[in-house]
């Protein structure tokens, strides 16, 4: 018997296959959600978290132990350890969150000043700013529940506003824009998604050795180059499936997949649905 996949992102075992998932976790002492989150290897994407009430505890029992309260934010990048839950002294911990796969142009906004074990922390000082950020989180959640054809694109635009606002509030953050060589490669990839792209060719575009290029790309964007290319192809595939009448085989060819069945397997691995199921679920 095939084990059922958990479709509730608040419960253990949720696969986080989508490019954007949002919600609110209302943890009350002794309640159903009052359990510890432990993911030593993190997730494939990022988690952005805003505490709206109560208090949480991150990295307990270590020298990095951090308490988060109302107005505190966390930015957990891909692959970073997840180790957090309700603070034992607090009756509750309510927090809004967004799971996402970042766009290449967001690198400038994902580098926060205060970082502990690769996790960014930030305190939003004023009540007005907390309300502004909280409302954007709510709007992302509502756009996702809307289920319209372009709801995820709208959600990503709202998320972009949050990241820009955080950059505006984080005056201590060091200036570390995306390396021009990596930016050039990202643009080259987006212009040639339908082609077979080798590491050798991409490192040549960056004017670097293959090993140095692969290391710098992962350091700057947080994921390996192959995964980033796959993310871009799946993101474009989603748009084509939602906004055109192209057959699945045509979408596969447009993205450089000669085998439509292989494309479908890759698509399902990323989103948990086949291309046909994905298109049908949004009609």
N, C-alpha and C positions, 0 to 999 in steps of 0.2 A: 504494500500500500504506500502511495506517495504521501509524504508528510505535508499537511496543509501549510501554506505560507501565511504568516501573520501580516494582515493588511492594516493594522493599527500602529501608527508610528510611535505611540506612547508606550507600547508594550515591547518586552524583549523579543528579539527574533525578527523585527522588521528589517527588510533587506536594503532599504534606501537605494533603490534602483533609479528613481527619477532624478532629473536635473534640478528640481526645485520642489521642496516639501516644506510646509510651514504649519505652525500650530501654537497652542499654549498648553503648558503642563502645570496643572494646579495640584501640587503635592501638599497634602495635609497629613499630619502625624497619624500614623496607623491606618491611613487610607490605602486604596488599591494601588496608587502610584508611588507609595512611600517605599521605594527600593533604591539600591545604589546602582549607578551606571558605571560599568567597568568595561572598557574596550581598549586593551593595551596597545593594539595596532591601529586604533582609530577607524576612520571611514575613508571612502574614496573621495568624498567631497568635504566641504567646510560646514561648520555649524556656527551660526551667529546667535547669541543668547542675550536676552535682556531680562533682568530680575525686576518684576513689577510689584512684588510684596514678599514679606518674609525674608528668609535668609538661606543661602546654600553654602556648602563647603566643598572646596576643590583641593585635590591632592592631600587628603587628610593624613596626619601622622608623619609627614615628611617636612623637610626644611622649607618646602615650597607651599605649605598649607596656606590656603587663601580663603577668606570669607567674603561672600558676595551678598549685597543687600540691595534695596530698591535703588534703581538708577545705575547699577553696575552692569557692565557688558562683558561678554567673553567672545573671543573669536578663535575657534579651534580649527586649525588647518587640516588638510588631508594628511592622514598618517599619524597625527599627533594623538597621544594617549588621552582617553576619556576616563576620568576618575572623579566623580562628583555625585552629590545628593543633597538632601535636606540637612541643614545644620542641626545636630542633635539638640541644641539649646533653643531652637526655633520651632513654633507650632506648625509652621507651614513654609513652603517655598514655591511661589508661583512665578513662572518665567515664560516669556514668549521666545520662540526660536524659529530659525529658518535653516534648513539644510540646502546647500546649493553647490553646483559645479561652476567655478568662477569663469568669467570671460577673460580673455587675454588682456584686455584694456583695463582690467581692475587691479592689476598688480600694484600700482601706485597706492591704492587705498587699502591694501591688505597687510600692510607693514606697520603695525602699531608700535608706539614707543615703549609701553610696558609689556614685556614678554616673559613668561615663566614656563619652562619646559615646553617651549614652542607655542604656548597658548597666550593670546593677547588679552589684556585686561584694560578696561577703561571705565572711569566713573563719569556719568553725565551729571554735571553739577546742579543745574537749575531745574525746577519743577516744570517750567515751560518746555525745556528741551527734552526732558523725559517724556512728557505728553506727546510731543512732536514725533519722537522716535517710536513710541508705543503705538501711535496711530498708524504709522507706516507699516509696522508689523501686522496690525489688524487688517490693513488694506491688502497686504500680500495674502494673508490667510483667506480673506473674503474673495479675492480674485481667483484663488485656487479652487474654492468651493463653487464659484460661479460656473465653472465647467465650460465656458465659451471657447471657441476655436483658438483664440489667442490669449487665453487667461494666463498661461505660463509666461508669455512674452511680457504681458503687463506686470506680472509679479516680479520678473527680473528687472524691469525698469524701476519699480518701487524699491527693490533691494538696492539697486544702484544709488538711489537717493539716500538710503540709510548709510551706505558706505561713504558717500561723499560728505554727508553731515558728520559722520564720525571723524573723517579726516579733518574737517573744519574745526571740530571740538578738540582734537588731539594735537595741540600746538607743540608738544614736546617731541613729536615723532620725527626721527631723523629722515632727512631727504635721501631716498633710495629709489629713484625711478627705474622702470624696466630698462635693462641694458639695451642699447640701440641694436646690438647684433641679434639679440633674442627677439626684439620687436620686429626686425627685418625678416627673421625666419618665420615668425607667426604670420606676418602678412603674406609671405611666399606660400606657406601652407594653405592659407585661406584662398589664395588665388589658384591653387593647384590641387584642390581636394580630390579631383577625379583621377589623379595620376598616382602611380606607385612611387612613394617617397622613401628614399633610403637615408640612413643616418649619414652616410658619406656625402650625399648630395646636400643635405641640410647643413651639415657642418661646413661644407664648402661655401654655402650662401653666407654663413656666419664668419667665414675666414678664420676658422679655428680647427684644431684637431678634433676627431670624433669623440674621444674620451673627455676632453675638456668641454666640448660643446654639450654633451649629454649631462655632465655634472652641473654646468652652469644653468642649463635649462631647468633641471629639476630643482635646483636651489632657488631660482627666481620664481617659478610658477608652482612649485610644490608637488608636481607629479611628473612621471617619466614622459618623454617626448611621444612615445607610441600611444600612451593613454590619452595624451592631449589631442593628438590627431584623431583618435577614435571618438573622443568627446565632440570635436568639431563636426565630424561626419554625421554622428547621430543627431546632433543639434540641427544640422541642415536637413537631415532626413525627416525629422519631425515637422519642420516647416513645410517641406514639400508634400508630405502626406496630408497635412492640414489645409494647405492653401492651393493645391493643384489636383487634377484628376489623373496624374501620372500613375500607371500601374506600378506595383511593387518592384517588378523586374526593371522597369525604366528608372525608378528612383535608385535602385542598386547600381545600374550602369552609370547613371549621372554622377554617383559618388565614387566610381572606380572599382566597385565590386563586380567582378565578372560572373560570379556565382550568386544568384538571388537567394538560394537556400542558406549560403554562408552569411550573407548580409542579414537575413532574418534571424539567424542564430546570434549574431553579434548584437542586433537590435534588441532581441529578447533578453540577452545577458545584461544589457544596460538599463532597460526600462521595465523588464518583467512581463512584457507583452510582445506578440509578434507585430510586424508592421500593419497587417490587416486588422488585428484586434485593436491596435492603437487608434487607427483611423476610424473604425467603427465606434469606439468608445467616445469619440469626440463629435460624432455626427448628431 
